[in-house]
Amino acid sequence: MIFLGFFQLPAVQAAKEAWTPPAKCVPADFSKAVGDKAAESRSGCFVSKLRGSNKHVHYHVTFPPGYQPQKNCKSKAESQYPYAIFLHGRGGHVHNEFASNDGESQLAAYASKKGNPSYLVVSPLDYPQSYWKDGPKGSMNTAKKIGQELTAHIESQKCIRKDPCLMGISMGGHGASYLKFRFPEKFKSAYAIAPIFRAKNDLEDFTGVYGGDNYEVENPLDILLKGQAGNKAKIGNSLCKGYRAEISEGDHLISKAEEKTKFRREQIELIQKSCGTCNVAFEKAESGGHDGAYFKPALKRAIEFCGKALSKKEGGEQTGSADNLGCAGSVNSVNSVNPVEIEVPYIGHVHGLVEI
């Protein structure tokens, strides 16, 4: 076992070869086709114009089997390839965490089924402790680098559609939630796996940089309940729409035994109360904890969710009513029920009626 940040990675993950950034910062090659049998990952990089320690933003791109941009790309938006962004957990910057949790094979299996869309998965790296936020006074600018610069960089490539889905594990689940709520016009769908929502002092203890006076501004629950200037969220179009999250009931990082872990659990419960038990699910304890045994089947569900979310024309509405993307988690969810409408107080830019 190797200890990386807040949890121990199983041997199968730790055994993955550590990723070393290339000497030169160059974009990934989006022009090369991929064979019909398996998905393929390539690394890339772009230079950020924002302040922060990571000027070179590295990423992996996983291309689906049969990817042929020169042949398939036409002028119509529906002929372009959609994409998702995968956000790694704490310590996941040292390798391709999407691949180490069987993401490549699961994406290939999903894309090979008739009727399912072929889409790319972009996995940004180099952010071991940011929780995918900007930090006090923009000290890291991680959220902007992902929500603005990375998306612009990927969408500047030929044949890429401009309505990405988000998915993430642990710290990345937190990031997927945060970016979905902060940039709702850009990210209309997100699937958070085992998201960890830390208290202000919990974050300061772990990162040494995050926390400070703007904690509430960058806390996903506070954004959801109070809104945030710049969200431009419209009345009747809830931030919960297109959002799903799941976590194991037996996850030790949300245990009721300690104050800090109990706080994290309460944050998830409050998001669940606002968005509904279809959107946010607790899985039964036997389905795994905060490890690969839980992450891998959950990632399969995230891939299927993003596939459904991306199965539409660019700029079009989600198929069906109430976004018709299915509920979070599996049939083993402790409280998996049908979507309902929940009344929440109108505060700031958040709306009185949550749509789910």
C-alpha positions in Angstrom: 0.0 0.0 0.0 1.2 3.5 -0.8 -0.2 6.5 1.2 -1.2 9.4 -1.1 -2.9 12.2 0.7 -6.1 11.3 2.4 -6.5 7.7 1.6 -4.6 4.6 0.8 -4.7 3.4 -2.8 -5.1 -0.3 -3.3 -2.0 -2.1 -4.6 -3.6 -2.5 -8.1 -3.7 1.3 -8.3 -0.4 2.0 -6.6 1.4 -0.4 -8.9 0.6 1.8 -11.9 3.6 3.5 -13.3 4.0 7.1 -12.1 3.4 9.7 -14.7 6.2 12.1 -15.5 5.4 15.4 -17.3 7.1 15.7 -20.7 9.9 18.2 -21.1 7.9 20.3 -23.7 4.3 21.5 -23.2 2.5 20.5 -26.4 -1.2 19.7 -27.1 -2.4 16.1 -27.5 -2.8 14.9 -31.1 -6.5 14.9 -31.8 -6.1 14.2 -35.5 -4.9 10.5 -35.3 -7.6 7.9 -35.7 -8.2 5.0 -33.2 -8.8 1.4 -34.0 -12.1 -0.3 -33.5 -11.1 -2.7 -30.7 -9.9 -0.5 -27.7 -9.8 3.0 -26.4 -6.6 4.9 -26.5 -5.1 7.6 -24.2 -2.7 10.3 -25.2 -1.1 13.1 -23.1 -1.1 16.8 -23.8 -0.4 20.2 -22.3 -1.2 23.9 -22.7 0.2 27.0 -21.0 -2.2 28.8 -18.7 -2.5 32.6 -18.8 -3.8 32.7 -15.2 -1.8 33.2 -12.1 -1.0 30.1 -9.9 1.8 27.6 -9.5 0.8 25.4 -12.4 1.4 27.3 -15.6 1.7 24.1 -17.6 -1.7 22.3 -17.5 -1.1 18.7 -18.3 -3.9 16.3 -19.2 -4.7 12.8 -20.7 -7.3 12.3 -23.4 -9.0 8.9 -23.7 -10.3 8.5 -27.3 -13.1 5.9 -27.9 -12.6 3.0 -30.2 -13.4 3.9 -33.8 -12.5 7.5 -33.3 -12.0 9.0 -36.8 -12.2 12.8 -36.9 -11.1 13.1 -40.5 -13.8 10.8 -41.7 -16.7 11.5 -39.3 -16.4 15.2 -38.6 -18.9 17.3 -40.6 -20.2 20.8 -40.3 -23.3 19.7 -38.3 -22.9 19.7 -34.5 -24.4 16.2 -34.1 -21.5 14.8 -36.2 -18.9 16.2 -33.8 -17.5 14.2 -30.9 -18.7 15.2 -27.4 -16.4 15.0 -24.4 -16.4 14.6 -20.7 -13.9 15.9 -18.1 -12.7 13.5 -15.4 -11.3 15.0 -12.2 -8.9 12.8 -10.2 -8.8 12.5 -6.4 -6.1 13.6 -4.1 -2.9 11.9 -5.1 -4.3 10.9 -8.5 -2.1 13.4 -10.3 0.8 10.8 -10.3 -0.9 8.6 -12.9 -3.9 8.4 -15.2 -6.6 7.7 -12.5 -9.3 7.3 -15.1 -7.3 4.5 -16.7 -6.3 2.9 -13.4 -10.0 2.6 -12.4 -10.7 0.7 -15.7 -12.0 3.8 -17.4 -10.4 3.0 -20.7 -12.0 -0.5 -21.0 -15.3 0.7 -19.6 -15.5 3.6 -22.0 -14.7 1.2 -24.9 -17.4 -1.3 -23.7 -19.9 1.5 -23.5 -19.1 3.0 -26.9 -19.2 -0.4 -28.6 -22.9 -0.9 -27.7 -25.3 0.0 -30.5 -26.9 3.3 -30.0 -24.5 4.6 -27.5 -22.5 7.8 -28.3 -18.7 7.8 -28.8 -17.2 10.4 -26.6 -13.7 11.5 -25.4 -12.7 11.8 -21.7 -10.2 14.5 -20.8 -8.3 14.0 -17.5 -6.4 17.1 -16.3 -3.4 16.5 -14.0 -1.1 18.3 -11.6 -3.6 19.4 -9.0 -2.9 17.2 -6.0 -4.4 19.4 -3.3 -6.6 22.1 -4.9 -10.0 20.4 -4.6 -10.4 21.9 -8.0 -11.0 25.4 -6.6 -9.4 28.8 -7.2 -8.2 29.3 -3.6 -8.0 32.5 -1.6 -7.8 35.5 -3.9 -7.2 33.3 -6.9 -4.0 31.8 -5.5 -4.4 28.6 -7.6 -7.1 29.5 -10.2 -7.7 25.8 -10.7 -11.4 26.1 -11.3 -10.9 28.8 -14.0 -8.1 26.8 -15.6 -10.5 23.9 -16.0 -13.8 25.6 -16.5 -12.5 28.2 -18.9 -9.0 27.5 -20.2 -9.1 23.7 -20.5 -12.5 23.6 -22.1 -11.5 26.3 -24.6 -8.3 24.4 -25.4 -10.1 21.1 -26.0 -12.9 22.8 -28.0 -10.4 24.5 -30.2 -9.5 21.1 -31.6 -11.3 20.0 -34.8 -14.5 18.0 -34.4 -15.1 18.5 -30.7 -18.5 19.6 -29.4 -18.9 22.3 -26.7 -21.1 20.9 -24.0 -18.9 18.7 -21.7 -20.1 16.4 -18.9 -18.1 16.3 -15.7 -17.2 13.2 -13.6 -14.8 12.9 -10.7 -13.7 10.7 -7.8 -13.2 11.8 -4.1 -11.5 15.2 -4.4 -12.6 15.0 -8.0 -16.2 14.4 -7.0 -16.0 17.5 -4.9 -14.6 19.3 -8.0 -17.3 18.0 -10.3 -19.9 19.3 -7.8 -18.2 22.7 -7.4 -17.7 23.3 -11.2 -21.2 22.1 -12.0 -22.7 24.6 -9.5 -20.3 27.4 -10.3 -20.5 27.2 -14.1 -24.0 25.8 -14.8 -24.1 27.3 -18.3 -20.9 25.5 -19.2 -21.4 22.2 -17.4 -25.0 21.0 -17.7 -24.3 17.5 -16.4 -22.0 16.1 -13.7 -21.5 12.8 -11.9 -19.7 12.9 -8.6 -18.3 9.7 -7.2 -17.6 9.6 -3.4 -17.3 13.4 -3.2 -15.6 14.7 0.0 -16.7 18.1 1.2 -14.3 19.3 3.9 -14.8 21.9 6.6 -12.9 25.2 6.5 -10.3 24.1 9.0 -10.1 20.6 7.5 -9.1 22.1 4.2 -6.5 24.4 5.8 -5.0 21.4 7.7 -4.6 19.4 4.5 -3.6 21.9 1.9 -2.0 24.8 3.8 -3.4 27.2 1.1 -7.2 26.7 0.9 -9.7 28.1 3.4 -9.6 31.7 4.4 -12.4 34.3 4.1 -13.8 32.9 0.8 -14.6 29.4 2.1 -18.4 29.9 1.6 -17.9 31.4 -1.8 -16.2 28.2 -3.0 -18.1 25.6 -1.0 -20.5 23.6 -3.3 -23.3 23.5 -0.7 -23.1 27.2 -0.1 -23.2 27.8 -3.9 -26.2 25.5 -4.2 -28.2 27.1 -1.4 -27.1 30.8 -1.7 -26.1 31.1 -5.3 -23.1 33.0 -6.4 -22.6 36.2 -8.4 -21.7 35.3 -11.9 -23.7 32.1 -12.0 -26.4 33.7 -14.0 -28.7 30.9 -13.0 -32.3 31.4 -14.1 -35.4 31.0 -12.0 -36.9 27.6 -12.7 -33.6 26.1 -14.0 -32.2 24.4 -10.9 -28.5 23.8 -10.3 -29.5 20.3 -9.4 -30.6 19.5 -12.9 -28.2 17.2 -14.6 -26.3 16.6 -11.3 -25.8 13.1 -9.7 -23.6 12.0 -6.8 -23.1 8.7 -5.0 -21.0 7.5 -2.1 -20.7 4.3 -0.1 -22.6 4.2 3.1 -19.5 2.5 4.6 -17.0 5.1 3.4 -14.7 5.8 6.3 -14.2 9.4 5.2 -17.9 10.2 6.1 -18.0 8.2 9.3 -20.2 9.5 12.1 -17.5 8.7 14.6 -15.5 11.9 14.3 -16.5 15.5 14.0 -14.7 16.2 10.7 -15.9 13.1 9.0 -19.5 13.7 10.3 -19.3 17.2 8.9 -18.5 15.8 5.4 -21.4 13.4 5.6 -23.8 16.2 6.7 -22.7 18.2 3.6 -23.7 15.4 1.4 -27.0 14.9 3.2 -27.9 18.6 2.8 -27.1 18.5 -0.9 -29.3 15.4 -1.1 -32.1 17.2 0.8 -31.9 20.1 -1.7 -31.5 18.0 -4.9 -33.4 14.8 -3.9 -32.5 11.1 -3.4 -32.5 10.4 -7.1 -29.8 12.9 -7.6 -27.7 12.0 -4.5 -27.5 8.4 -3.3 -25.8 6.5 -0.5 -24.8 3.0 -1.5 -25.0 0.0 0.9 -21.9 -0.6 2.9 -21.1 -3.9 1.2 -20.7 -2.1 -2.1 -17.2 -0.9 -1.1 -15.5 2.0 0.7 -13.2 4.7 -0.4 -11.2 2.5 -2.8 -11.0 1.0 -6.2 -13.5 -1.7 -5.3 -16.1 1.0 -5.0 -14.7 3.5 -7.6 -14.6 1.1 -10.6 -18.3 0.1 -10.7 -19.2 3.7 -9.8 -17.1 4.9 -12.7 -19.0 2.6 -15.0 -22.2 4.3 -13.9 -20.7 7.7 -14.4 -19.6 6.8 -17.9 -23.2 5.6 -18.7 -24.6 8.8 -17.2 -22.4 11.1 -19.2 -23.2 9.0 -22.3 -26.9 9.7 -21.8 -26.3 13.4 -21.0 -24.2 13.7 -24.2 -26.7 11.9 -26.4 -28.2 15.1 -27.8 -27.5 17.8 -30.3 -25.3 20.6 -29.2 -27.3 23.3 -27.5 -30.4 21.1 -27.5 -32.5 20.0 -24.5 -31.8 16.9 -22.5 -33.9 14.0 -23.8 -37.2 13.3 -22.0 -38.6 15.1 -19.0 -36.8 16.0 -15.8 -33.6 15.4 -17.8 -34.3 11.7 -18.0 -30.8 10.6 -17.0 -31.6 8.0 -14.4 -30.9 8.1 -10.7 -27.5 8.1 -9.0 -26.0 4.9 -7.7 -27.1 1.4 -8.3 -30.1 -0.7 -7.3 -28.2 -1.2 -4.0 -28.7 2.5 -3.0 -29.9 2.8 0.5 -32.5 5.4 -0.4 -33.0 5.1 -4.2 -36.4 6.5 -4.9 -38.1 8.3 -7.8 -37.4 12.0 -8.4 -39.6 14.4 -6.4 -40.0 18.2 -6.2 -38.5 19.7 -3.1 -39.2 23.2 -1.8 -36.2 25.1 -0.6 -35.9 28.7 0.5 -35.2 31.3 -2.2 -31.8 32.7 -1.4 -29.8 34.8 -3.8 -29.6 33.2 -7.3 -31.0 29.9 -6.2 -34.6 29.2 -7.0 -37.6 28.3 -4.8 -38.3 25.1 -6.6 -35.6 22.5 -7.2 -36.1 20.6 -10.5 -34.9 17.0 -10.6 
